[in-house]
Amino acid sequence: MRRALAVLMLAAASTSFGSQVTATHAAIATSSPLATQIGVRVLKDGGSAADAAVAVALLIGVAQPESSGIGGGGMLTYYESKTGAIWTLDFLSTAPAAVKPEMAGTRMGVKAVGTPGLLAGLDVLYRKFGVRPWKALVEPAIVLARETGKKELTTTLQRISDAGARDFYEGEIGNRIASKVKDAGGVLGFQDLRSYAAVWRAPMRIEFNGYHIYLPPAPSTGAIVIGETLNILSTYDLRASGFESPKTIHLLSEALRRASIDRTHYIGDPGGTRIPYRDLLSSARADAWRKTIVPDRFTPAGGLTEPDMTATQSGHTTHISIADSGGNVVSMTLTLGDESGSGFVVPGTGVLMNDALAAFSSKVPNSLEGGKRAATPLSPAIVLKDNHPLIAIGSPGGDAIPSSILQVLLNVIVYKKSLGDAVAAPRIQQSDAPEDMEYERTLSQETIAGLLAMGQPVAQRETIGDVQALMFDGGNIIAVADPRHLGAAGGF
């Protein structure tokens, strides 16, 4: 590692790093060991969780450009220690004004590009909760871009450092992006950039066994998938049925599939869609769905009928969890959409752009219209117990994001696993389609055999999710980076 970046990291010396650490003041878990070290440095220099989030998000955009970057967007959940308030910030990419319906689902090239939200989100977060100089937070990303030969991206980041994040939307950088996208045949214009705004939203709160789980609302689908699944499972004694037993996994799979049906049918941009949260998260709807579950037999999709609503009233991404010495907490998930986004790099800027239009469909409520945000599985979560933070958690993984988070929480809350064991435990994924339940190869063959005996179709995957989590335990903060991948936890 060259001297400039090594100097930037000096303040992190003598700090604990690894896939799991226990800290007493501040902690962080990310998918990048280098980003974790820079985040710890910011925290040790007196920075807030928001400051560390800005520095880490920008650095990951350079270190892991296939996962995130200033051409993408994201969502976050924030706990403010001073007031006990919880905030969620939506800085997802939006559809340009000039899109046409037939462009929905476009995955590659300049025609897939939406208006990026990441820098606007970081700017809003920083202005509300940041304390360190903006330039100091951008500097590590500039140094890494320079040292890795990303000459054009270095210049862009330097401009963002000097002129501020809004230059990306209203200034020289924004003008260049709009011009080059138009030249290449895209529809993103300068007015789309000028009018973009990150949105503070009231979080969704899910109650389960005395725990309060806070998640972003729509267009995030995570609150509905996690909330409905927990509601359906609430009358089963999961502890008695056994950790990762065939019966437990069967019930979880069936509940996830039903929640995923509602996710697909009802979640879209809340600006143009009425979302019946109260009905979807009601005990009546959970009861109705539960009645369709056969405790020891798989139910084919053809045998499922959605309950009457009137009667019941990706992907490649990255996640960051941070807690500062003042007790503030950030849970933030960032994305370009698919791996490496659209694949389109804006000439002269080094900015790799998202493929936001790929997440739209031809059907309401997720149909494509200018200015809309697509439904997304991004689910940065903060869990409170007795009005105090207990867990900050999130994951990449497309539609598997909510189920990955849910399983870690069940492992901690129901099965009383340590956070490290809860994150490391085998996972499954079940959506509304296809019917196959996906499972990690580390799930026991005995459990798989039991599921097959129930008629459950299954498919093996190497890994599901990449959870980055923090847990507050007495005076300690336990930080865990998912052992499935090469992330790192850090703290002091």
Secondary structure as GFF3:
##gff-version 3
##sequence-region A 1 492
A	DSSP	alpha_helix	3	8	.	.	.	ID=ss1
A	DSSP	three_ten_helix	10	12	.	.	.	ID=ss2
A	DSSP	beta_strand	16	18	.	.	.	ID=ss3
A	DSSP	beta_strand	20	23	.	.	.	ID=ss4
A	DSSP	beta_strand	27	30	.	.	.	ID=ss5
A	DSSP	alpha_helix	33	44	.	.	.	ID=ss6
A	DSSP	alpha_helix	49	63	.	.	.	ID=ss7
A	DSSP	beta_strand	73	80	.	.	.	ID=ss8
A	DSSP	beta_strand	85	91	.	.	.	ID=ss9
A	DSSP	three_ten_helix	101	103	.	.	.	ID=ss10
A	DSSP	three_ten_helix	110	112	.	.	.	ID=ss11
A	DSSP	alpha_helix	118	129	.	.	.	ID=ss12
A	DSSP	alpha_helix	134	147	.	.	.	ID=ss13
A	DSSP	alpha_helix	151	163	.	.	.	ID=ss14
A	DSSP	alpha_helix	167	170	.	.	.	ID=ss15
A	DSSP	alpha_helix	172	183	.	.	.	ID=ss16
A	DSSP	alpha_helix	190	195	.	.	.	ID=ss17
A	DSSP	beta_strand	199	201	.	.	.	ID=ss18
A	DSSP	beta_strand	204	208	.	.	.	ID=ss19
A	DSSP	beta_strand	211	215	.	.	.	ID=ss20
A	DSSP	alpha_helix	222	233	.	.	.	ID=ss21
A	DSSP	alpha_helix	238	241	.	.	.	ID=ss22
A	DSSP	alpha_helix	246	266	.	.	.	ID=ss23
A	DSSP	alpha_helix	277	280	.	.	.	ID=ss24
A	DSSP	alpha_helix	283	290	.	.	.	ID=ss25
A	DSSP	three_ten_helix	301	303	.	.	.	ID=ss26
A	DSSP	alpha_helix	309	312	.	.	.	ID=ss27
A	DSSP	beta_strand	316	323	.	.	.	ID=ss28
A	DSSP	beta_strand	329	337	.	.	.	ID=ss29
A	DSSP	beta_strand	345	346	.	.	.	ID=ss30
A	DSSP	beta_strand	351	352	.	.	.	ID=ss31
A	DSSP	three_ten_helix	356	359	.	.	.	ID=ss32
A	DSSP	beta_strand	381	385	.	.	.	ID=ss33
A	DSSP	beta_strand	388	394	.	.	.	ID=ss34
A	DSSP	alpha_helix	400	413	.	.	.	ID=ss35
A	DSSP	alpha_helix	419	424	.	.	.	ID=ss36
A	DSSP	beta_strand	428	429	.	.	.	ID=ss37
A	DSSP	beta_strand	437	440	.	.	.	ID=ss38
A	DSSP	alpha_helix	445	453	.	.	.	ID=ss39
A	DSSP	beta_strand	458	461	.	.	.	ID=ss40
A	DSSP	beta_strand	468	473	.	.	.	ID=ss41
A	DSSP	beta_strand	476	481	.	.	.	ID=ss42
A	DSSP	beta_strand	488	491	.	.	.	ID=ss43
###
